[in-house]
Amino acid sequence: MNRFSVTVFCGSSPGSDPAYAEAAKALGQGLGENGMRLVFGGGNVGLMGITAAATLGAGGEVTGIIPDFLRRREVEFHGLTELIVTDSMHTRKRRLFALGDAFIVMPGGLGTFDETIEILTWKQLGQHEKPIILVDILGWAQPFVTMVEQTIARGFARESVRGLFEVTPDVPSALARLRTLRSLSA
């Protein structure tokens, strides 16, 4: 039986409000407790590290994917179930995509935006049909949703773009959605 794998994009920083770290911990713990494998960027810093540690702490499996240049900067998370070292950020993103059955986007910075836009673009172009779920901790996803709405309103994207992703208000609702997706894929 294949394990349901969730690729998580999130910040390499913890953010300015403790609620972000609490949400990352809850997500990781929920993934582990629900028997879902976490696939993430392989770092031991910020929300990435918090999510991975919580997943492992809950008995879950964690696959980290990190480019060699970041590994040499000593930001890799040691003690993962599996660590994949890539030659570039582009290769990392392809592996993050390939190993995930669904994508969760938590709060983060430019790297999180980059990964999210790319995975949405690939879906728009018909390269995949995997679910993409933005978790709106403290309204973090709202500016992103507004940006998408503006691209539609200004004629740069079709209205169908709204259907490329979902927004959930919190981690419990994101985990509930993942459980539903897992049962549908079984």
TORNU-41650 format. One record per residue (C-alpha): residue number from 1; residue in one letter; x, z, y. Coordinates in steps of 0.001 Angstrom, whole numbers, plus 524288, in hexadecimal, padded with zeros to 5 digits. Example, Ala and Ser with C-alpha at 12.3 -4.5 7.8 and 13.67 -1.06 7.14 Angstrom:
BEGIN
(1 "A" (8300C 81E78 7EE6C)),
(2 "S" (83566 81BE4 7FBDC)),
REM end
This chain:
BEGIN
(1 "M" (80000 80000 80000)),
(2 "N" (80530 7FC76 80D55)),
(3 "R" (80580 8076C 8172E)),
(4 "F" (7FE24 804E7 823D7)),
(5 "S" (80891 803E5 82E68)),
(6 "V" (80695 80644 83CD3)),
(7 "T" (81051 80112 846AE)),
(8 "V" (8109A 809F8 8528D)),
(9 "F" (81594 805AD 85FD2)),
(10 "C" (81831 81112 868F8)),
(11 "G" (82190 8169B 872E8)),
(12 "S" (82FC3 819F7 87100)),
(13 "S" (82CED 824A5 87AFF)),
(14 "P" (8235A 82FE4 8795D)),
(15 "G" (81C31 82CE8 88606)),
(16 "S" (81919 83603 8913C)),
(17 "D" (80D99 83D39 88B1D)),
(18 "P" (80E60 84577 87EA7)),
(19 "A" (801CA 83EE8 87A0C)),
(20 "Y" (8099E 832B5 876AA)),
(21 "A" (8128E 83A22 86D6A)),
(22 "E" (806F4 84175 867AB)),
(23 "A" (8001A 83480 86510)),
(24 "A" (80C50 82EBD 85EB9)),
(25 "K" (80D76 83A9E 85600)),
(26 "A" (7FF09 839DB 85251)),
(27 "L" (8004B 82B64 84F33)),
(28 "G" (80C1E 82D6C 8468C)),
(29 "Q" (805F9 838DF 83F9E)),
(30 "G" (7F96E 8312B 83D95)),
(31 "L" (800A8 82581 8380E)),
(32 "G" (807FD 82E2D 82E8A)),
(33 "E" (7FC01 835DC 82A66)),
(34 "N" (7F457 82955 82833)),
(35 "G" (7FEEE 82312 81FDB)),
(36 "M" (801FD 8184F 82993)),
(37 "R" (80FE8 813C7 82B7C)),
(38 "L" (81536 81415 83961)),
(39 "V" (81D41 80859 83D84)),
(40 "F" (82410 80A49 84A8E)),
(41 "G" (83005 80715 852A7)),
(42 "G" (83904 81093 84B99)),
(43 "G" (83CA3 81933 85728)),
(44 "N" (83D9E 827E4 8576F)),
(45 "V" (839E3 828A0 865CF)),
(46 "G" (82D42 82A10 86D67)),
(47 "L" (81FFB 82790 86774)),
(48 "M" (8266A 81F46 85CD6)),
(49 "G" (82E14 82AD4 857A6)),
(50 "I" (8229A 83425 858D8)),
(51 "T" (8199C 82B0F 85140)),
(52 "A" (823A6 828C8 8467D)),
(53 "A" (826E1 8373B 8450D)),
(54 "A" (8187A 83ABA 8441E)),
(55 "T" (815E3 8303E 839EE)),
(56 "L" (8213D 834EC 831A5)),
(57 "G" (81D08 84311 833A8)),
(58 "A" (80FA0 83FB4 82E44)),
(59 "G" (815B6 839AB 8221C)),
(60 "G" (8146B 82BA3 82693)),
(61 "E" (81D57 82001 82509)),
(62 "V" (82463 81AAE 830EB)),
(63 "T" (82B76 80DBF 8326E)),
(64 "G" (833D2 80C76 83E88)),
(65 "I" (838CD 7FF68 8436F)),
(66 "I" (843F0 80026 84D1E)),
(67 "P" (84D4C 7F617 8529F)),
(68 "D" (85B9D 7F8D9 85002)),
(69 "F" (85F15 7FA80 85E6E)),
(70 "L" (85553 805C3 85FBD)),
(71 "R" (85A2B 80BC0 85325)),
(72 "R" (867E0 80BE8 858E3)),
(73 "R" (86276 81349 864A8)),
(74 "E" (85E97 81DF9 85AF5)),
(75 "V" (85012 81D6C 85D6F)),
(76 "E" (84C21 81ABA 84F5D)),
(77 "F" (8435B 8244D 84841)),
(78 "H" (84A9A 829CC 83C67)),
(79 "G" (84347 82D81 83019)),
(80 "L" (83902 822DA 83001)),
(81 "T" (8333E 81DA5 82373)),
(82 "E" (83956 81094 826E8)),
(83 "L" (841CB 80BC9 83228)),
(84 "I" (84349 7FD3C 8348A)),
(85 "V" (84E3B 7F910 83DB1)),
(86 "T" (84C88 7EBF7 84471)),
(87 "D" (855A7 7E338 84C2E)),
(88 "S" (84CE2 7E254 8583B)),
(89 "M" (84098 7E707 85F10)),
(90 "H" (839ED 7DA48 85B4B)),
(91 "T" (83CAA 7DC69 84CE0)),
(92 "R" (837F8 7EA71 84E3B)),
(93 "K" (82B06 7E5EA 853EE)),
(94 "R" (8290D 7DBFB 84918)),
(95 "R" (82B37 7E6A0 83EDD)),
(96 "L" (82239 7F034 845FF)),
(97 "F" (817D5 7E5A7 84591)),
(98 "A" (81A1F 7E1BA 8376A)),
(99 "L" (81966 7EF84 831ED)),
(100 "G" (80D2A 7F3FB 8391F)),
(101 "D" (7FF44 7F260 83454)),
(102 "A" (7FA66 7F731 8418F)),
(103 "F" (80072 7FA72 84EB9)),
(104 "I" (7FEC4 806A8 856D0)),
(105 "V" (8033E 80691 864F3)),
(106 "M" (805C2 813F0 86AB9)),
(107 "P" (80AA0 816C0 87880)),
(108 "G" (817E1 8111F 87BA9)),
(109 "G" (81FCA 80919 88527)),
(110 "L" (824ED 7FB47 88625)),
(111 "G" (828D5 7FA5E 877E0)),
(112 "T" (81B3A 7FE79 873B2)),
(113 "F" (8153E 7F47B 87CF1)),
(114 "D" (81E51 7E9F9 877B0)),
(115 "E" (81AB3 7ECB6 86991)),
(116 "T" (80C43 7ED71 86CCD)),
(117 "I" (80BD6 7E0CA 87489)),
(118 "E" (81364 7D99D 86A05)),
(119 "I" (80AB3 7DE30 85EE1)),
(120 "L" (7FE8F 7DAD9 866EB)),
(121 "T" (803FE 7CD68 86A0E)),
(122 "W" (806DA 7CAD1 85BC0)),
(123 "K" (7F8E1 7CEA6 8587F)),
(124 "Q" (7F37F 7C5EB 86346)),
(125 "L" (7FB60 7BA97 85DBD)),
(126 "G" (7F5D0 7BCE2 85024)),
(127 "Q" (80252 7C21D 84A13)),
(128 "H" (7FB6C 7CE33 844CB)),
(129 "E" (7EE62 7D543 84430)),
(130 "K" (7F399 7E324 8437C)),
(131 "P" (7EC70 7ED9B 84B45)),
(132 "I" (7F2BF 7F257 857EB)),
(133 "I" (7EE25 7FF89 85CE8)),
(134 "L" (7F1FA 80540 86A13)),
(135 "V" (7F0B2 8140F 86AB6)),
(136 "D" (7EC86 817BF 87877)),
(137 "I" (7F317 82506 879FE)),
(138 "L" (7F024 82A2F 887BA)),
(139 "G" (7EB8E 81CA8 88BE6)),
(140 "W" (7F8CC 81698 888ED)),
(141 "A" (7F2F7 809E1 8839D)),
(142 "Q" (7E9C4 8078F 88F09)),
(143 "P" (7F38A 80044 897B6)),
(144 "F" (7F6A3 7F779 88C1D)),
(145 "V" (7E831 7F4A6 889F2)),
(146 "T" (7E6BC 7F1F8 8988E)),
(147 "M" (7F21A 7E86B 897F7)),
(148 "V" (7EB8B 7E12A 88CC7)),
(149 "E" (7DEA6 7E0FE 89424)),
(150 "Q" (7E58F 7DB6F 8A018)),
(151 "T" (7EBC1 7D091 8982D)),
(152 "I" (7DE2D 7CCF4 8934E)),
(153 "A" (7D7E1 7CE0F 8A0CC)),
(154 "R" (7E25C 7C583 8A6EC)),
(155 "G" (7E156 7BAF8 89CA0)),
(156 "F" (7EE2A 7BD5E 89592)),
(157 "A" (7E7EB 7C1C6 888CC)),
(158 "R" (7DB4A 7BF71 88191)),
(159 "E" (7D126 7CA1F 8801A)),
(160 "S" (7D437 7CA47 87191)),
(161 "V" (7E107 7D13C 874D2)),
(162 "R" (7D91C 7DDD1 875F1)),
(163 "G" (7D6FD 7DD1F 8674D)),
(164 "L" (7E56B 7DD09 863FA)),
(165 "F" (7E67C 7EBCD 864EB)),
(166 "E" (7DEAA 7F85A 86488)),
(167 "V" (7DFE2 8046B 86D08)),
(168 "T" (7DD63 811E2 8677C)),
(169 "P" (7DC8B 81DF0 8701C)),
(170 "D" (7E4FA 826E0 867D6)),
(171 "V" (7ECB4 828B8 85B5D)),
(172 "P" (7E171 82DA1 852D4)),
(173 "S" (7D994 82149 855A5)),
(174 "A" (7E58F 818BE 8533E)),
(175 "L" (7E7D1 81F70 8461D)),
(176 "A" (7D97B 81DB4 84291)),
(177 "R" (7DAA8 80F32 8459F)),
(178 "L" (7E6FB 80E34 83D5C)),
(179 "R" (7E012 814AA 831DC)),
(180 "T" (7D532 80A9A 83303)),
(181 "L" (7DEFF 7FF73 833AE)),
(182 "R" (7E63F 804B2 827DB)),
(183 "S" (7D9AD 80549 81FDC)),
(184 "L" (7D643 7F75A 823EC)),
(185 "S" (7E3A9 7F285 81F8F)),
(186 "A" (7E334 7F92A 81250)),
REM end
